Amino acid sequence: MTHQEGEAVQPITAVVHWWGKGVFFFLVASILLLGIGRLELPLVRTGFSAWSISRTTFFFWLIWKIVICSPYGRGVIGFKKGWFPLPLLIFFAAVTLSLLPDFHEAADYRYFFFAVMHCVMVMDIFGSGDRPKFLLLLLGALPGVLVIRGIVHDPWVLDFGQMNRFAYPLAHANPAGLLFSMSIPLALAIILTEKGLFRGTTLGSLMAQFVGLVLTYSRGAWLASIVSLFGLSLMEHRLRKVVLAFGVTALIAFVTITPLRNRLLSVLTPSQDVAIEGRLRFMTDALAVGLEKPFFGVGYGRDRLREGVRRDVPGAEQCGFIPHSHNVYTELLAE
């Protein structure tokens, strides 16, 4: 390489470096919004969400990687070994093949694609140095802010007189419960490994997340949290006292607060619960479609599932629109 060529490459290398810094910055911003909720801009009537920023960041990450792998990006680290995990690649390929021979009703596939690629991007950006620890702090400690925002937005969510479910600033109570069921074990991991300010702040966030989880009235999230915390207590002896304290607190809350107790006990009488009865019907229909097409299914996507149910289940029109079967196993079988 001549001196002139070297001078031409150096600025490109600098651009690639700072481009990567920008990708990291905006990916962190999207994870921040995952923990604090969508931000609205009052004057222009628009806002930013974790999804909107991360989706845009993906394209800049992809351009960054393409440039790195090009001749102009020589000398800069490209894709790491194992950047696309084999199990994830197999699952992605299986879902893609399920849509063949044509891709009709493939709207959900777009979101699935971005979800998989976002996972790969996060693994690539946060896979080295101190960044995994930083990612743990973001995902485990921040969701407590969601609870504060939700209570400030609607203080009546603390009124247990009726089932006023916690959702804001997320779209629905069930996604909120799902988020807390995943972030609470991460918060416990931070408390177990950190000291000083990080531990104290995360402890406060953990208590807020627990309150938010309870107020979602999401029975699936409650069950997921119980299972995950029980598993953590078996793997890590130091967590047993903390998990026991949470369990006792939850038991007292569910015994003394009537709406929580009624919500929990409703699983014992599914025929009298409209939500459970409807979901069982959807799962039964999805199971029927899966058994009708045990090898190839109807293809990935909610519209495909709805189409398959109406085609293969007698009287399925009575069920109305089936966005999903509310069960990942029956849905995968049908798809």
SESEBA-662562 format. One line per field, with one value per residue (C-alpha): residue number from 1; chain; x, y, z. Coordinates in nm, 3 decimals. Each point is the difference from the previous one (the first is absolute). Layout:
SESEBA-662562
resi <- c(NUM, ...)
chain <- c(A, ...)
east <- c(X, ...)
north <- c(Y, ...)
up <- c(Z, ...)
END
This chain:
SESEBA-662562
resi <- c(1, 2, 3, 4, 5, 6, 7, 8, 9, 10, 11, 12, 13, 14, 15, 16, 17, 18, 19, 20, 21, 22, 23, 24, 25, 26, 27, 28, 29, 30, 31, 32, 33, 34, 35, 36, 37, 38, 39, 40, 41, 42, 43, 44, 45, 46, 47, 48, 49, 50, 51, 52, 53, 54, 55, 56, 57, 58, 59, 60, 61, 62, 63, 64, 65, 66, 67, 68, 69, 70, 71, 72, 73, 74, 75, 76, 77, 78, 79, 80, 81, 82, 83, 84, 85, 86, 87, 88, 89, 90, 91, 92, 93, 94, 95, 96, 97, 98, 99, 100, 101, 102, 103, 104, 105, 106, 107, 108, 109, 110, 111, 112, 113, 114, 115, 116, 117, 118, 119, 120, 121, 122, 123, 124, 125, 126, 127, 128, 129, 130, 131, 132, 133, 134, 135, 136, 137, 138, 139, 140, 141, 142, 143, 144, 145, 146, 147, 148, 149, 150, 151, 152, 153, 154, 155, 156, 157, 158, 159, 160, 161, 162, 163, 164, 165, 166, 167, 168, 169, 170, 171, 172, 173, 174, 175, 176, 177, 178, 179, 180, 181, 182, 183, 184, 185, 186, 187, 188, 189, 190, 191, 192, 193, 194, 195, 196, 197, 198, 199, 200, 201, 202, 203, 204, 205, 206, 207, 208, 209, 210, 211, 212, 213, 214, 215, 216, 217, 218, 219, 220, 221, 222, 223, 224, 225, 226, 227, 228, 229, 230, 231, 232, 233, 234, 235, 236, 237, 238, 239, 240, 241, 242, 243, 244, 245, 246, 247, 248, 249, 250, 251, 252, 253, 254, 255, 256, 257, 258, 259, 260, 261, 262, 263, 264, 265, 266, 267, 268, 269, 270, 271, 272, 273, 274, 275, 276, 277, 278, 279, 280, 281, 282, 283, 284, 285, 286, 287, 288, 289, 290, 291, 292, 293, 294, 295, 296, 297, 298, 299, 300, 301, 302, 303, 304, 305, 306, 307, 308, 309, 310, 311, 312, 313, 314, 315, 316, 317, 318, 319, 320, 321, 322, 323, 324, 325, 326, 327, 328, 329, 330, 331, 332, 333, 334, 335)
chain <- c(A, A, A, A, A, A, A, A, A, A, A, A, A, A, A, A, A, A, A, A, A, A, A, A, A, A, A, A, A, A, A, A, A, A, A, A, A, A, A, A, A, A, A, A, A, A, A, A, A, A, A, A, A, A, A, A, A, A, A, A, A, A, A, A, A, A, A, A, A, A, A, A, A, A, A, A, A, A, A, A, A, A, A, A, A, A, A, A, A, A, A, A, A, A, A, A, A, A, A, A, A, A, A, A, A, A, A, A, A, A, A, A, A, A, A, A, A, A, A, A, A, A, A, A, A, A, A, A, A, A, A, A, A, A, A, A, A, A, A, A, A, A, A, A, A, A, A, A, A, A, A, A, A, A, A, A, A, A, A, A, A, A, A, A, A, A, A, A, A, A, A, A, A, A, A, A, A, A, A, A, A, A, A, A, A, A, A, A, A, A, A, A, A, A, A, A, A, A, A, A, A, A, A, A, A, A, A, A, A, A, A, A, A, A, A, A, A, A, A, A, A, A, A, A, A, A, A, A, A, A, A, A, A, A, A, A, A, A, A, A, A, A, A, A, A, A, A, A, A, A, A, A, A, A, A, A, A, A, A, A, A, A, A, A, A, A, A, A, A, A, A, A, A, A, A, A, A, A, A, A, A, A, A, A, A, A, A, A, A, A, A, A, A, A, A, A, A, A, A, A, A, A, A, A, A, A, A, A, A, A, A, A, A, A, A, A, A, A, A, A, A, A, A, A, A, A, A, A, A, A, A, A, A, A, A)
east <- c(0.000, 0.136, 0.017, -0.281, -0.221, 0.070, -0.101, -0.326, -0.082, 0.061, -0.297, -0.226, 0.121, -0.075, -0.352, -0.060, 0.120, -0.226, -0.288, 0.030, 0.000, -0.321, -0.164, 0.091, -0.140, -0.337, -0.029, 0.053, -0.269, -0.245, 0.073, -0.045, -0.345, -0.078, 0.053, -0.164, -0.270, -0.088, 0.081, -0.250, 0.093, -0.282, 0.042, 0.021, -0.238, 0.243, 0.238, 0.275, -0.025, 0.253, -0.136, 0.022, 0.360, 0.130, -0.160, 0.176, 0.324, -0.003, 0.039, 0.291, 0.157, -0.042, 0.163, 0.281, 0.062, -0.009, 0.259, 0.220, -0.008, 0.081, 0.358, -0.030, -0.055, 0.312, 0.172, -0.330, -0.157, -0.296, -0.249, 0.107, 0.014, -0.343, -0.166, -0.315, -0.064, -0.075, -0.325, -0.135, 0.102, -0.178, -0.316, 0.011, 0.043, -0.287, -0.236, 0.101, -0.054, -0.344, -0.118, 0.094, -0.100, -0.134, 0.025, -0.365, -0.120, 0.361, -0.045, 0.102, 0.315, 0.133, -0.017, 0.148, 0.291, 0.071, -0.023, 0.259, 0.228, -0.029, 0.111, 0.302, 0.080, -0.014, 0.226, 0.247, 0.005, -0.010, 0.198, 0.342, 0.179, -0.212, -0.301, -0.182, 0.005, -0.125, -0.283, -0.097, -0.018, -0.220, -0.244, -0.015, -0.004, -0.189, -0.353, -0.072, -0.043, -0.294, -0.183, 0.063, -0.126, -0.306, -0.099, 0.055, -0.210, -0.283, 0.018, -0.326, 0.196, 0.083, -0.371, -0.065, -0.374, -0.026, 0.237, 0.164, 0.292, 0.341, 0.103, 0.114, 0.247, -0.013, -0.285, -0.161, 0.023, 0.110, 0.318, 0.071, -0.026, 0.220, 0.266, 0.001, 0.012, 0.324, 0.154, -0.054, 0.246, 0.252, -0.044, 0.070, 0.318, 0.114, -0.069, 0.196, 0.306, 0.016, 0.081, -0.068, -0.218, -0.084, -0.125, -0.209, -0.154, -0.080, -0.155, -0.242, -0.073, -0.058, -0.263, -0.173, 0.008, -0.156, -0.285, -0.042, -0.005, -0.275, -0.206, 0.006, -0.238, 0.178, -0.030, 0.251, 0.258, -0.066, 0.062, 0.312, 0.144, -0.068, 0.173, 0.299, 0.055, -0.033, 0.257, 0.237, -0.030, 0.101, 0.303, 0.116, -0.019, 0.054, -0.331, -0.213, -0.067, -0.088, -0.230, -0.159, -0.064, -0.163, -0.208, -0.127, -0.081, -0.185, -0.193, -0.113, -0.105, -0.199, -0.167, -0.102, -0.088, -0.326, 0.039, 0.343, -0.130, -0.299, 0.221, 0.233, -0.275, -0.180, 0.239, -0.179, -0.330, 0.098, -0.353, -0.113, 0.283, -0.067, 0.367, 0.109, -0.297, 0.075, 0.370, -0.070, -0.227, 0.271, 0.260, -0.238, -0.055, 0.374, 0.060, -0.260, 0.178, 0.336, -0.132, -0.159, 0.337, 0.257, 0.304, -0.029, -0.263, -0.159, 0.308, 0.128, -0.218, -0.325, -0.182, 0.118, -0.125, -0.337, -0.023, 0.089, -0.251, -0.285, 0.089, 0.063, -0.222, -0.377, -0.199, 0.316, -0.177, -0.174, 0.336, 0.053, 0.346, 0.279, 0.308, 0.195, -0.073, 0.137, 0.229, 0.338, -0.008, -0.338, 0.086, 0.331, -0.174, -0.263, 0.252)
north <- c(0.000, 0.344, 0.295, 0.173, -0.308, -0.016, 0.363, -0.073, -0.299, 0.170, 0.240, -0.288, -0.201, 0.294, 0.033, -0.372, 0.031, 0.293, -0.154, -0.301, 0.233, 0.157, -0.341, -0.086, 0.332, -0.041, -0.365, 0.102, 0.266, -0.263, -0.221, 0.302, 0.053, -0.366, 0.066, 0.341, -0.015, 0.199, 0.371, 0.241, 0.337, 0.239, 0.261, -0.227, -0.271, -0.282, -0.201, -0.255, -0.361, -0.278, -0.166, 0.306, 0.080, -0.356, -0.071, 0.301, -0.081, -0.346, 0.143, 0.219, -0.303, -0.203, 0.273, 0.021, -0.374, 0.002, 0.278, -0.186, -0.313, 0.201, 0.070, 0.351, -0.140, -0.211, 0.014, 0.049, -0.290, -0.144, -0.265, -0.200, -0.378, -0.145, 0.339, -0.182, -0.283, -0.331, -0.072, 0.344, -0.051, -0.336, 0.148, 0.295, -0.233, -0.223, 0.295, 0.132, -0.338, -0.027, 0.284, -0.180, -0.041, 0.356, 0.279, 0.108, 0.134, 0.056, 0.325, -0.162, -0.135, 0.355, 0.043, -0.345, 0.091, 0.321, -0.182, -0.257, 0.261, 0.221, -0.296, -0.051, 0.373, 0.012, -0.306, 0.160, 0.343, -0.114, -0.323, 0.113, 0.190, 0.153, 0.042, -0.320, 0.136, 0.337, -0.173, -0.185, 0.330, 0.155, -0.290, -0.078, 0.340, 0.230, -0.156, 0.142, 0.334, -0.152, -0.055, 0.357, 0.142, -0.224, 0.095, 0.371, -0.031, -0.185, -0.006, -0.194, -0.304, -0.038, -0.031, -0.372, 0.057, -0.133, -0.156, 0.316, -0.155, 0.169, 0.063, 0.357, 0.092, -0.339, -0.087, -0.270, -0.162, -0.337, 0.135, 0.192, -0.321, -0.180, 0.269, -0.006, -0.380, 0.018, 0.310, -0.103, -0.296, 0.230, 0.255, -0.272, -0.090, 0.363, 0.012, -0.322, 0.118, 0.378, 0.216, 0.351, 0.234, -0.252, -0.253, 0.253, 0.152, -0.339, -0.113, 0.293, -0.079, -0.365, 0.094, 0.226, -0.272, -0.245, 0.245, 0.049, -0.376, -0.047, 0.287, -0.138, -0.277, -0.214, -0.359, -0.122, 0.253, -0.101, -0.364, 0.082, 0.203, -0.276, -0.259, 0.221, 0.108, -0.357, -0.109, 0.278, -0.097, -0.356, 0.115, 0.276, -0.066, 0.367, 0.087, -0.235, 0.247, 0.274, -0.229, -0.123, 0.359, 0.078, -0.316, 0.081, 0.359, -0.120, -0.260, 0.262, 0.234, -0.266, -0.124, 0.340, 0.189, -0.135, 0.093, -0.164, -0.309, -0.026, 0.046, -0.277, -0.243, 0.049, -0.253, -0.268, 0.073, 0.070, -0.047, 0.302, 0.224, 0.159, 0.056, -0.353, -0.156, 0.196, -0.084, -0.368, 0.011, 0.167, -0.254, -0.287, 0.136, 0.048, -0.356, -0.129, 0.179, -0.138, -0.356, 0.048, 0.109, -0.161, 0.036, 0.329, 0.194, 0.314, 0.225, 0.261, 0.298, 0.093, 0.049, -0.343, -0.151, 0.169, -0.114, -0.357, -0.010, 0.122, -0.246, -0.313, 0.035, -0.043, 0.305, 0.201, 0.318, 0.005, 0.059, 0.330, 0.145, -0.208, 0.223, -0.285, -0.316, 0.134, -0.303, -0.023, -0.379, -0.034, 0.296, -0.148, -0.331, 0.170, 0.219)
up <- c(0.000, -0.091, 0.234, -0.188, 0.027, 0.372, 0.040, -0.184, 0.218, 0.336, -0.021, -0.103, 0.298, 0.228, -0.144, 0.052, 0.361, 0.085, -0.191, 0.233, 0.301, -0.130, -0.044, 0.359, 0.126, -0.172, 0.097, 0.362, -0.051, -0.120, 0.302, 0.227, -0.151, 0.059, 0.371, 0.031, -0.268, -0.309, 0.007, -0.152, -0.151, 0.094, -0.275, -0.305, 0.127, -0.057, 0.209, 0.020, 0.108, 0.046, -0.313, -0.224, 0.097, -0.002, -0.339, -0.153, 0.183, -0.158, -0.350, 0.108, 0.172, -0.318, -0.212, 0.255, -0.024, -0.379, -0.010, 0.250, -0.215, -0.312, -0.120, 0.147, 0.346, 0.024, 0.333, 0.187, 0.185, -0.191, 0.105, 0.301, -0.006, 0.063, -0.065, -0.116, 0.251, -0.169, 0.196, -0.090, -0.363, -0.015, 0.150, -0.236, -0.299, 0.115, 0.036, -0.343, -0.164, 0.159, -0.227, -0.321, -0.280, 0.025, 0.256, 0.011, 0.337, 0.109, 0.194, 0.329, -0.162, -0.025, 0.377, 0.051, -0.230, 0.190, 0.333, -0.106, -0.155, 0.308, 0.212, -0.227, 0.011, 0.381, 0.025, -0.239, 0.166, 0.364, -0.036, 0.122, 0.274, 0.274, -0.228, 0.114, 0.354, -0.123, -0.188, 0.319, 0.188, -0.268, -0.018, 0.370, 0.169, -0.236, -0.010, 0.343, -0.181, -0.189, 0.327, 0.118, -0.331, 0.006, 0.353, -0.064, -0.318, 0.178, 0.382, 0.007, -0.112, 0.371, 0.083, 0.043, 0.015, -0.355, -0.252, -0.131, -0.187, -0.023, -0.359, -0.076, -0.144, -0.175, -0.234, 0.214, 0.342, -0.137, -0.170, 0.320, 0.202, -0.251, 0.027, 0.381, 0.013, -0.201, 0.162, 0.364, -0.017, -0.171, 0.279, 0.254, -0.189, 0.022, 0.373, 0.042, -0.196, 0.050, 0.302, 0.119, -0.205, -0.273, 0.253, 0.193, -0.311, -0.147, 0.327, -0.016, -0.364, 0.089, 0.258, -0.253, -0.265, 0.243, 0.064, -0.374, -0.061, 0.257, -0.141, -0.355, 0.112, -0.262, 0.118, -0.259, 0.121, 0.361, -0.084, -0.205, 0.288, 0.253, -0.218, -0.082, 0.361, 0.122, -0.257, 0.103, 0.365, -0.088, -0.202, 0.234, 0.374, 0.088, -0.165, 0.206, 0.279, -0.248, -0.199, 0.323, 0.108, -0.333, 0.022, 0.348, -0.102, -0.308, 0.200, 0.252, -0.281, -0.184, 0.317, 0.135, -0.322, -0.141, -0.372, -0.012, 0.173, -0.234, -0.305, 0.114, 0.099, -0.331, -0.156, 0.204, -0.177, -0.362, -0.131, 0.203, -0.119, -0.339, -0.079, 0.089, -0.180, -0.317, 0.007, 0.053, -0.305, -0.208, 0.113, -0.082, -0.350, -0.057, 0.123, -0.247, -0.286, 0.113, 0.012, -0.342, -0.144, 0.234, -0.230, -0.189, 0.194, -0.145, 0.015, 0.243, 0.091, 0.170, -0.329, -0.117, 0.324, -0.032, -0.362, 0.096, 0.284, -0.217, -0.275, 0.206, 0.309, -0.050, 0.116, 0.064, -0.116, 0.337, 0.167, -0.180, -0.051, 0.154, 0.037, 0.157, 0.196, 0.333, 0.021, -0.168, -0.030, -0.169, -0.220, -0.114, -0.068, -0.216, -0.182)
END
